[in-house]
């Protein structure tokens, strides 16, 4: 599924796709729901015999969906012959500031990190913005052309970032954003480009869905009628670039559904052992013995 929106000065694309193992018994209702409700029909591929080829195919789709900003979402080895289903979600955004920064006004200036100071290109503009100054922070909202999308920036007071961040929840965030009011502002902010890459499995488990990641516990029977599938890996990658013209951002998430492999205990009879022959109903032992040297009496 791909949704694209080209507003004045804005590009926004959201896409979802699923790849399933050829021959895996995905339920008809599951496949019908994907196609009809999510416009994301199941794409059949062969993880079992060609996991590396499947990985490259999925990575190519992600790269195309994010305008080349997210590459190699699935790293080598992430997709294995036991993979049965991969769900990929991608989003791409490019927006132009409603009030652009003049590149001639961008100057080098200090940026005070938590433990050291660096010098960065700082953009500068004088404009009306939605703005709020609280007792422990300043906040500003920068609209993109069309006024449908914005960037909010919250700046904690010097020396309070870690405490402020720890106490920021959805209620406090809503309170801050609801207090923004139009003000004349002289804004200086750095140009920046960020990339991040991490696994979401532990985070999602801590947020309340640990069963989904446990073989033998997860229940995705709505997909194939069994409880043989569990989430083996969730990969996430993001990119954000902010400059005088505006913002370009992309992100992609990949969810790998893995086939539960039955656990086998290992017993290697490679030393002297005892054996019994008995009646299974009554428990009567018919023979009992020990084998110290299995080669004795062997023809």
N, C-alpha and C positions, 0 to 999 in steps of 0.2 A: 504494500500500500504506500502511495506517495501523495502527500498533500503539499501543494505549493501555493504561495501567496506573494504576489509582486505588487506591493503597495508603493506609493510615491516614496522613493528613496529607501525602500525596504525589500529585502529578499528573505523569505522564510520557507524552508522546506522541511517536512517531517515525513519519515518513511519507516515502514516496518516490513520485515520479511522473515519467513520461516523455511528452513531446510530440514527435510526428514529422510531417514534411511529408507532406501528402496527395499520393499518387501516387508517392512515393519508393519504390523497390523494396526495402524491408526484407525480409530473408529470413524465411521461415515459421518456421524453427527459432529464430531470434532472438526473434520475437514470441511464440512458444510458451514459450520459456524465461522471458521477462518475466512472462507471465501465470501460468504454472504454478509456477515456482520462487520468484518474487519477489512474486507477487500484485500486479503493477504493469503491467496491460495498457497497450499503447501508445495514447496519445490522439492522434488525428489532428487537425492544425490546418494553417493555410495561412500559413506564414512567407513564402513567395514573393510573395504578393499582398497580405497584410495583416500585416506584421511588428509594427506597433504594437499592433494588436488582440491578437495572440498574446502580446506582452509583458505587456499588462495582465491577460490571462487567467492567465498564470503567476504574476504578482505577487499576484493575488487569492487564488490557491491557497496561496501561501506565507504570506500574511497570515492566512488562516483556519487553517492548520496550526500557526501559532505564536501563536495567540490575539491577533493584532494587534500583536505585538512586533517583527516584522520586516516592514517596508514597503519597497516599491520595490527589491527585490533586483536586478532587472534594470533598469538605468538606460536612459533614452532612447538609442537608437542601438546598444545592445548586441546586439539581435536584428535581423538584416538579411534581405533576400530570399535570401541565400546560406545561411542557417541551415537545417539539415535535422533536427536532433534536439536537444532540451533535456532534461537530466536534473536534477531538483530534489530535494534532500534537506532535510528540516526536522525539528527537534527542539524540543520545548517541555517545560520542567520547572518545577514549582512545589512547593517543599517547606517544611514547618514545622519549625523547630528542635525537637529533643527537649527541650533546655533553653533556653527562650526568654529573651531579654533583656527586662528591664522598661523600658518607654519612659521611666518616671520617673527611671531611673538614667542615661539618655543625657545626656551633658554635652559642652559645647564644650571642645576640647583641641587642643594643637598636633600637627601631623603634619609630620615632617621629610622633605621631598623631597630629592633629590640636591643641588639648588643653592639651595633656598629653603625657608622654613617657612610653612605655612598653618594655619588653624584649621578643624577639622571636627567634626561630631557624633560622639562616641565612645560606643559601646555598652559596657555593663559587666555582668559576671555572675560569680558564684562558683559553681563546680560541679566535679564530677569529669569529667575529659576524658582521652583518650589524649594523652600529652604526651612530648616529648623535648627535652632541651637538650644540643646538641653543642658542640664547641669553637668553631664559627663560625656557629652558627644556633640558633634555637628552632623547634620544630614542634608543631602541635596538630591534633587531628582533632575536628570538630564533627559529631555525628550528627544526621540528620533523624529525625522520628518514624517508627517502624517499624524503625529500625536497618538498613535495606537500602541507604541512600545516605548519604554523608558529604561534608563539605567539609574538605580538608586545607589548612592554611596553614603556609608555611615562611618564617621571618623571619631573614634573614641579619644578622650583627652590623653595627653602625653603621659606615658607610664601606666596606663590603665587597660591596655588592649586585652591582655589575657583574662583579667577579671571581667571586663565588659563582655567579651566573647562567651565566657562560661555562663554568663547570666542572660544571654540573648535567646529568648524562646519566641514562639510564634505570637504570643500575646503582646510581648514587649515590642516586637517588630511592627505589628499592626498599630500599636499606640504611636510609635515614632512616625510611621508613614501617614497616619491620619492627622498629624499635627503639622505637616508641611504646608507652608504658606508662601505666596508669591513675594519675592524680595529681589532687590537689586543686589547682585553678588559679583564680587571679583574672585573668580575661580582659578586656582592653579592646581593642576593635577598631572601626574606622570603619564607619559606614553608607556604602554606595557604590552607584553606578549607572554602568555602563560600556557603551559601544557601540563597535563596531569594524566597519570595512568595508574590504575590500581584495581585490585579485586574487590568486589562488593559482597562476596560470600559471607565473610565474618560479620560485616555490618548488617546485612539483611537478617542473618540469624539472630543477632543481638536485638534487632528491632521487632522480633516476635515471630519469625518463621524458621526456627531451627530444624523442624521436621523435614522440610523440603530438601535439605541438604544431606539427609541421612539415608543411606541404602537400607532397604528393608522397613523403613519407617515412613518415608514419603508416600503420599497417595495421589498419584496423577492418573488414576484409573479412568478418568474422563477422556483421556487421550487415546488409550489403547485397550482399556478393559482390564488391565493388570496393575499390579503395584510394583512393577519391575523397573520403573524409571525414577530417577531422582536428579536434582540439580547438582552437577559436578563442578561447575565453575561459572562465575559471572565476571566478565571483563568490562571495564569502563575506561574510556579515553576522552579527554576534552581539550579544546583549544580555544583561546580567547586572545584577540588582538585589538587594542584600543589606540587610536591615533587621532590626529587633528580632524580628519574627515568623518570618522565614525567608528564603528565596531564591526569586527568579523568574528564569528564564533561558531564552533561545531562541537558535537559530542556524539558518541556512539556507545551503545551497550550491547554486549553479546551474552546470551544465556545458553549454556550447554547442558542439555539433558542427557544423562548417561545411563546405560543399561546396568542394572545391579548385577554384579557377578557373585554367584553363590559362594559363600565362604567354605573352604574345605580345610578340615584339620589334616595334619600330615603325620603319618605313622610309617616308619621304615623299619621293617622287621629284619634288622641286621645284627642281631645278637641273640643269645640263648633265650628261649621263650617257653611258656607253658601253654598247653592246649587242652581243651575239653570237648567231648562229644556228649550231648545230653538231649533229653526229651524236652522239647520246647513247651509242651503243655503242662507237664508235671514237674519239670525241673530235675528229673532223675538223671544223674551223671552216668553215662554208659562207658565212657573211656576218659581217662585223664593221664596226661603224660607231660614230659618236658623234652625239648629238643635242644641239645647242647652242641651238636655237630650235624647239621642237615645233610652233610655229604655221606654220612654213615649209611650203608645199605643202598646207596644210589648206584644203579648199574653203570 
